[in-house]
Amino acid sequence: ETLGVRMDRHVENARRVAEYLENHPKVSWVSYAGLGSSHFHHRAKEYMPKGPGSVFTFGLNGGFEEGVRFVESCQLLSHLANIGDTRSLVLHPGSTTHRQLSDEARVAAGAGDEVIRLSVGLESVNDIVKDLSQALAKI
């Protein structure tokens, strides 16, 4: 009954978080079709007029250890591999879901050392950004 309302909040929060990360000096890239800078933005607007969802990846300036430290430093965001929760979730695929792969296979799968996956939830976007900010300050 409330899925539509929740999805509006998920998408709006994800857009604002992606914009914050896109402008952060410790972030090298953000892959979110809701950003005007995305190569897929025009397609997202055409095929997903209400927004491209709330799951996306970004890359840290750094490597494996920075990715692990970033995730471990998050306090509001939960360190879980599932997606689509009402809570915001964060994951470093290279040290979790893709850890059994070789370095080359992880990169080919889009799970390089710098990659962080976010599933943005329904919390206050200011609280989400604050948590990401303090975690980024620790790497």
Secondary structure, 3 states (H helix, E strand, C coil): CCHHHHHHHHHHHHHHHHHHHHCCCCEEEEECCCCCCCCCHHHHHHHCCCCCCCEEEEEECCCHHHHHHHHHHCCCCEECCCCCCCCCEEECHHHCCCCCCCHHHHHHCCCCCCEEEEECCCCCHHHHHHHHHHHHCCC
